[in-house]
Amino acid sequence: MSLDLFSSFDEQNMPSLWGPLVWVFPTTCVLVMMFSFWVSFSSLSFLVFVFHKMFGCLYNSFSLFLTSYFCVIVFGNIVGLVPYIFSSTSHLVFTFSLSLPMWLGVVVSGVVYSYFNVLAHITPEGAPLALAPVLVWIETISLLIRPWIVGIRLMANMVAGHIIVNLIASSMVVCIFNFFTGLVFVNFILMFYLAFEVGVCLIQGYIFCMLNYMYMLEHP
């Protein structure tokens, strides 16, 4: 089982004592960022300020909401890079549980606020009357699969990164028993790729929030 690349994504293979770290660490990081809450400019306030500038002044309360999502996703991604730590963001159950409430909240709010505008958005403007029924079905399906697309995208990127890290680490084990020069070279590659993967963790958190923000722009 240790030779299976996908065994690292099985929570049953992880030590039971490390399991709570997956959920405690992201919460602890957010609390640490809020230690300077009573000063003029805390770390959390800086993130809220950045999201507020990127997404405009129209959605002031939504900036804090996106900041919270960003912190949870980024910290979850980075914790998953630690050896023998369960990667929660590599599972569709976790990513879908993040994307579904945000998407569902926007859809329900749009229907309650303006039902006719939501229906008008499903029907493309200027479309031929004969193609209208087909286009309505296409737009409806594209609307319903949005949370799945966002969740699968995050999961697929994290799974691909972890598989590559496992492959490089397996090469290091082989080099230990063969030649030292190859071990140094593979170790350098692993360090470089881990730094690259940390950047990917940040970018994936940003893209997740950006996609949900773009979906929110369709709110009537």
C-alpha positions in Angstrom: 0.0 0.0 0.0 2.9 2.3 0.6 3.9 2.0 -3.0 0.5 3.2 -4.2 0.6 6.8 -5.3 -3.0 7.3 -4.3 -2.7 5.8 -0.8 -1.7 9.3 0.5 -5.2 10.5 -0.3 -6.8 7.8 2.0 -7.5 9.2 5.4 -7.4 5.7 6.9 -3.6 5.5 6.2 -2.9 8.7 8.1 -1.9 8.6 11.8 -5.0 9.3 14.0 -3.0 11.8 16.1 -2.4 14.0 13.1 -6.0 14.1 11.9 -7.1 17.0 14.0 -4.2 19.1 12.7 -5.9 19.3 9.4 -8.7 21.3 10.9 -6.9 23.0 13.9 -4.1 24.5 11.8 -6.2 26.6 9.5 -8.2 27.9 12.4 -5.1 28.7 14.4 -3.5 30.6 11.5 -6.6 32.7 11.2 -6.6 33.4 14.9 -2.9 34.4 14.8 -3.6 36.8 11.9 -6.3 38.4 14.2 -4.0 38.9 17.2 -3.3 42.4 16.0 -7.0 43.1 15.5 -7.1 46.0 17.8 -4.3 47.8 16.1 -4.7 50.0 13.1 -4.0 47.4 10.4 -3.9 43.7 11.1 -3.0 40.9 8.7 -6.6 39.8 8.3 -7.6 43.4 7.6 -4.9 43.6 4.9 -6.4 40.6 3.2 -9.9 42.0 3.4 -8.5 45.3 2.0 -6.9 43.5 -0.9 -10.1 41.6 -1.8 -12.1 44.8 -1.4 -9.8 46.6 -3.9 -9.9 43.7 -6.4 -13.6 43.1 -6.3 -14.8 46.7 -6.1 -16.8 48.7 -3.6 -20.2 47.3 -4.5 -19.7 44.1 -2.4 -18.2 45.3 0.9 -19.5 42.5 3.1 -18.6 39.9 0.4 -14.9 40.8 0.7 -14.7 39.5 4.3 -16.6 36.4 3.1 -14.2 35.7 0.3 -11.2 36.4 2.6 -12.4 33.7 5.0 -12.8 31.2 2.1 -9.3 32.2 0.8 -7.7 31.5 4.2 -9.3 28.2 4.7 -8.4 26.9 1.2 -4.8 28.2 1.2 -4.1 26.8 4.6 -5.7 23.5 3.8 -3.6 23.3 0.6 -0.4 24.1 2.4 -1.1 21.7 5.3 -1.7 18.9 2.7 1.9 19.3 1.5 3.3 18.3 4.9 4.3 14.6 4.9 1.8 12.2 6.7 -0.8 14.9 6.9 -4.2 14.2 5.3 -4.9 16.6 2.4 -8.5 17.7 2.7 -8.6 19.9 -0.4 -7.6 16.8 -2.5 -11.1 15.4 -1.9 -14.2 16.4 -3.8 -16.4 16.1 -0.7 -14.5 19.0 0.9 -14.1 21.2 -2.1 -17.7 20.7 -3.1 -18.9 21.5 0.4 -17.1 24.9 0.0 -18.4 25.7 -3.5 -22.0 24.5 -3.1 -23.1 26.9 -0.3 -21.7 29.9 -2.0 -23.3 29.1 -5.4 -26.6 28.1 -3.8 -26.7 31.3 -1.7 -26.3 33.4 -4.8 -28.9 31.5 -6.8 -31.5 31.5 -4.1 -30.9 35.1 -3.4 -31.3 36.0 -7.1 -34.5 34.0 -7.4 -36.0 35.7 -4.3 -34.8 39.1 -5.3 -35.8 39.0 -9.0 -37.2 35.8 -10.4 -37.8 37.2 -13.9 -34.2 38.5 -14.2 -32.9 35.1 -13.4 -35.1 33.6 -16.1 -34.0 36.3 -18.5 -30.4 35.5 -17.9 -30.9 31.9 -18.8 -32.3 32.9 -22.2 -29.5 34.5 -24.3 -30.5 37.9 -25.7 -30.9 38.0 -29.5 -31.0 34.2 -29.9 -33.2 32.8 -32.7 -36.7 31.7 -31.5 -36.2 28.2 -32.8 -33.0 27.7 -30.8 -34.3 29.2 -27.6 -35.5 25.9 -26.0 -32.1 24.3 -26.7 -30.1 27.3 -25.4 -32.3 27.5 -22.3 -31.4 23.9 -21.5 -27.7 24.5 -22.1 -27.6 27.6 -19.9 -29.5 25.8 -17.2 -27.1 22.9 -17.2 -24.1 25.3 -17.2 -25.7 27.0 -14.2 -26.2 23.7 -12.3 -22.7 22.3 -12.8 -20.9 25.4 -11.6 -20.2 24.2 -8.1 -19.0 20.9 -9.4 -16.6 22.6 -11.9 -15.2 24.8 -9.1 -14.8 21.9 -6.7 -13.4 19.5 -9.3 -10.9 22.1 -10.5 -9.5 22.7 -7.0 -9.4 19.0 -6.3 -7.7 18.1 -9.6 -4.9 20.6 -9.2 -4.1 19.6 -5.7 -4.2 15.9 -6.5 -1.8 16.4 -9.5 0.6 18.4 -7.3 0.7 15.7 -4.6 1.2 12.9 -7.1 4.2 14.7 -8.6 5.7 15.3 -5.1 5.2 11.6 -4.3 7.0 10.6 -7.5 9.9 12.9 -6.8 10.1 11.6 -3.2 10.1 8.0 -4.5 13.0 8.8 -6.7 14.9 10.1 -3.7 14.4 6.8 -2.0 15.8 5.0 -5.0 18.8 7.3 -5.2 19.7 6.8 -1.5 20.6 3.1 -2.3 22.3 3.9 -5.6 24.4 7.0 -6.0 24.8 10.2 -3.9 25.0 12.6 -6.8 21.6 11.7 -8.0 20.2 12.1 -4.5 21.5 15.7 -4.3 20.0 16.5 -7.7 16.6 15.0 -6.9 16.6 16.7 -3.5 17.2 20.0 -5.3 14.3 19.3 -7.7 12.0 18.4 -4.8 12.8 21.6 -2.9 12.2 23.7 -6.0 8.9 21.9 -6.7 7.7 22.3 -3.2 8.3 26.0 -3.4 6.4 26.0 -6.7 3.6 24.0 -5.1 3.2 26.6 -2.3 2.7 29.2 -5.0 0.1 27.0 -6.6 -1.7 26.7 -3.3 -2.0 30.5 -3.1 -3.1 30.8 -6.8 -5.7 28.1 -6.4 -7.2 29.8 -3.4 -7.4 33.1 -5.4 -8.9 31.4 -8.5 -11.5 29.7 -6.3 -12.6 33.0 -4.9 -12.4 34.8 -8.2 -14.6 32.2 -10.0 -17.2 32.5 -7.2 -17.0 36.3 -7.4 -17.6 36.1 -11.2 -20.7 34.0 -10.6 -21.9 36.5 -8.1 -21.7 39.3 -10.7 -24.7 37.6 -12.4 -26.9 38.3 -9.3 -29.7 40.6 -10.5 
